[in-house]
Amino acid sequence: MRSLQGRVAIVTGGASGIGAAVALRFIDAGATVVLADVQDDRGRRLAEALGPDCHYRRADVSREADVQQLIQHTHAGYGRLDCLVNNAGVAGPGGGIAQIEPDSWDAMMGVLLRSVYLGMHFAAPLMAAQGHGSIVNMASVAGFRAGYGSHVYSAAKAAIMQLTVTVGMELGESGVRVNCVCPGAIATPIFGKAAGLGPEEADAAVVPLRGALARAQPIQRAGEADDVAQAVLWLAGDGAAFVNAHALVVDGGLTGGKPWSATLETRSRLRALFEQVTP
Ligand SMILES: NC(=O)c1ccc[n+]([C@@H]2O[C@H](COP(=O)([O-])OP(=O)(O)OC[C@H]3O[C@@H](n4cnc5c(N)ncnc54)[C@H](O)[C@@H]3O)[C@@H](O)[C@H]2O)c1
C-alpha cells in the first residue's frame, strides 16, 4: 500500500522547484494532486506529464478568492481534502530596510505569509469536519537565522513557523496536523528569479547554482528539491501521525553552527598563537 493511496492533496507553487518535486512524490505515493500556480503553461505541462491523477488549477495564493475557490472546488470535486502544502513563494526584494518600499513589503507578505493564512483559513473547517488532515507549510532557515534571505522574506518565514505552531495547537484537537519544513540552500530557480532572470534562464541557472551551493553546509552538495519533497511526503502521511506543530529543518546541517573545517582552522590558529606566547 502506497503511503498516500486514495488521498487528495493540494500543492501551491507546484509548477516549479520544490512544489513540482512534492507533486511527483505525492503522485508516486498514490495521491490525487491539484497543482496550483500562476505559471499556467508550466503547471499544465507538468500536470500532464505526471498523469491522470494530477490536475493544474490557476490560483494566485495572495488572493483570497483564488485560494477559497482552489480549496473549496478541490474538496467538492473529490469529496475530501487530506493534505494542503502551502509552498508557493518568491525571494525578493533585497536591500536595506530603508530601501524596501511599503508596497513591495505588502506584496511580498501577500505571497509568502497571507497565502499560508488563507490556505489554512479555508482548509481548516473542511479538514476538521473530516476529522483528519495534514497541512505542511513551507518556511525556511531564514525564519530563524539572519543572512539567508531578505528582511521581508525572513520575517515572513519566521511568522510561518509560529503560525504553524499556534494553528497546530488549535487544529490538533480536531485530528488535523499542521507542520512546516525549513529548507536550507536548495538548488531551484528561485535564486535566479530573485536575481532578475526569466523562468527559462532561472531553470538553466540551477546547474551552476548546484556548484555554488555545494559547500554551504556540512553535507558537501547542494540541497535538491527532492530532499525537501521527501520531508513533506513524510509529514503528509500517516508515518508522521504523532507529529504536530513541528518545524522540520532540511538543510544538510547549514544552521548547526560553525563548519567543522572552520573549527579546525580556528583551533590551529589558536595553537600557533599560544606557541608564540609560551616562554
Ligand atoms: N530554494 C531554496 O533554497 C528555498 C529555501 C527555503 C525555502 N524555500 C521555499 O520553498 C518554496 C518553493 O520555492 P522554490 O525554491 O521551489 O522556488 P521556485 O521559484 O522554483 O517555485 C516557486 C513557485 O511558486 C510559484 N508562485 C510564486 N508566486 C505565486 C503566487 N502568487 N501564487 C501562486 N504561485 C506562486 C512560482 O510560480 C513557482 O512555480 C518557497 O516558499 C520558498 O520560499 C526555498
The ligand as an SDF file (V2000), in Angstrom:
LIG
                    3D

 44 48  0  0  0  0  0  0  0  0999 V2000
   15.1260   27.0830   -2.8460 N   0  0  0  0  0  0  0  0  0  0  0  0
   15.5090   27.3140   -1.6120 C   0  0  0  0  0  0  0  0  0  0  0  0
   16.7070   27.3650   -1.2690 O   0  0  0  0  0  0  0  0  0  0  0  0
   14.4710   27.5120   -0.5420 C   0  0  0  0  0  0  0  0  0  0  0  0
   14.9140   27.5480    0.7940 C   0  0  0  0  0  0  0  0  0  0  0  0
   13.9830   27.7330    1.8010 C   0  0  0  0  0  0  0  0  0  0  0  0
   12.6360   27.8700    1.4930 C   0  0  0  0  0  0  0  0  0  0  0  0
   12.2200   27.8250    0.1840 N   0  0  0  0  0  0  0  0  0  0  0  0
   10.7880   27.9900   -0.0720 C   0  0  0  0  0  0  0  0  0  0  0  0
   10.3100   26.9240   -0.8580 O   0  0  0  0  0  0  0  0  0  0  0  0
    9.1570   27.3550   -1.5840 C   0  0  0  0  0  0  0  0  0  0  0  0
    9.2960   26.9520   -3.0370 C   0  0  0  0  0  0  0  0  0  0  0  0
   10.4060   27.6590   -3.5990 O   0  0  0  0  0  0  0  0  0  0  0  0
   11.3160   27.0520   -4.7500 P   0  0  0  0  0  0  0  0  0  0  0  0
   12.7150   27.1680   -4.2900 O   0  0  0  0  0  0  0  0  0  0  0  0
   10.8020   25.7610   -5.2130 O   0  0  0  0  0  0  0  0  0  0  0  0
   11.1320   28.2010   -5.8650 O   0  0  0  0  0  0  0  0  0  0  0  0
   10.5240   28.1540   -7.3510 P   0  0  0  0  0  0  0  0  0  0  0  0
   10.6600   29.5480   -7.8550 O   0  0  0  0  0  0  0  0  0  0  0  0
   11.1480   27.0640   -8.1260 O   0  0  0  0  0  0  0  0  0  0  0  0
    8.9950   27.7930   -7.1100 O   0  0  0  0  0  0  0  0  0  0  0  0
    8.1020   28.7010   -6.5330 C   0  0  0  0  0  0  0  0  0  0  0  0
    6.7500   28.5280   -7.2310 C   0  0  0  0  0  0  0  0  0  0  0  0
    5.7990   29.3960   -6.5910 O   0  0  0  0  0  0  0  0  0  0  0  0
    5.0290   29.9890   -7.6090 C   0  0  0  0  0  0  0  0  0  0  0  0
    4.4240   31.2560   -7.1600 N   0  0  0  0  0  0  0  0  0  0  0  0
    5.0490   32.4270   -6.9280 C   0  0  0  0  0  0  0  0  0  0  0  0
    4.1380   33.3650   -6.6010 N   0  0  0  0  0  0  0  0  0  0  0  0
    2.9280   32.7580   -6.6110 C   0  0  0  0  0  0  0  0  0  0  0  0
    1.6030   33.2110   -6.3690 C   0  0  0  0  0  0  0  0  0  0  0  0
    1.3460   34.4900   -6.0400 N   0  0  0  0  0  0  0  0  0  0  0  0
    0.5820   32.3260   -6.4770 N   0  0  0  0  0  0  0  0  0  0  0  0
    0.8350   31.0240   -6.8120 C   0  0  0  0  0  0  0  0  0  0  0  0
    2.0690   30.5460   -7.0680 N   0  0  0  0  0  0  0  0  0  0  0  0
    3.1050   31.4220   -6.9780 C   0  0  0  0  0  0  0  0  0  0  0  0
    6.0180   30.2230   -8.7500 C   0  0  0  0  0  0  0  0  0  0  0  0
    5.3490   30.4420   -9.9880 O   0  0  0  0  0  0  0  0  0  0  0  0
    6.8150   28.9350   -8.7030 C   0  0  0  0  0  0  0  0  0  0  0  0
    6.2400   27.9400   -9.5250 O   0  0  0  0  0  0  0  0  0  0  0  0
    9.0490   28.8720   -1.3480 C   0  0  0  0  0  0  0  0  0  0  0  0
    8.0940   29.1300   -0.3360 O   0  0  0  0  0  0  0  0  0  0  0  0
   10.4370   29.2340   -0.8590 C   0  0  0  0  0  0  0  0  0  0  0  0
   10.4430   30.3910   -0.0510 O   0  0  0  0  0  0  0  0  0  0  0  0
   13.1060   27.6510   -0.8330 C   0  0  0  0  0  0  0  0  0  0  0  0
  1  2  1  0
  2  3  2  0
  2  4  1  0
  4  5  1  0
  4 44  2  0
  5  6  2  0
  6  7  1  0
  7  8  2  0
  8  9  1  0
  8 44  1  0
  9 10  1  0
  9 42  1  0
 10 11  1  0
 11 12  1  0
 11 40  1  0
 12 13  1  0
 13 14  1  0
 14 15  2  0
 14 16  1  0
 14 17  1  0
 17 18  1  0
 18 19  2  0
 18 20  1  0
 18 21  1  0
 21 22  1  0
 22 23  1  0
 23 24  1  0
 23 38  1  0
 24 25  1  0
 25 26  1  0
 25 36  1  0
 26 27  1  0
 26 35  1  0
 27 28  2  0
 28 29  1  0
 29 30  1  0
 29 35  2  0
 30 31  1  0
 30 32  2  0
 32 33  1  0
 33 34  2  0
 34 35  1  0
 36 37  1  0
 36 38  1  0
 38 39  1  0
 40 41  1  0
 40 42  1  0
 42 43  1  0
M  CHG  2   8   1  16  -1
M  END
$$$$
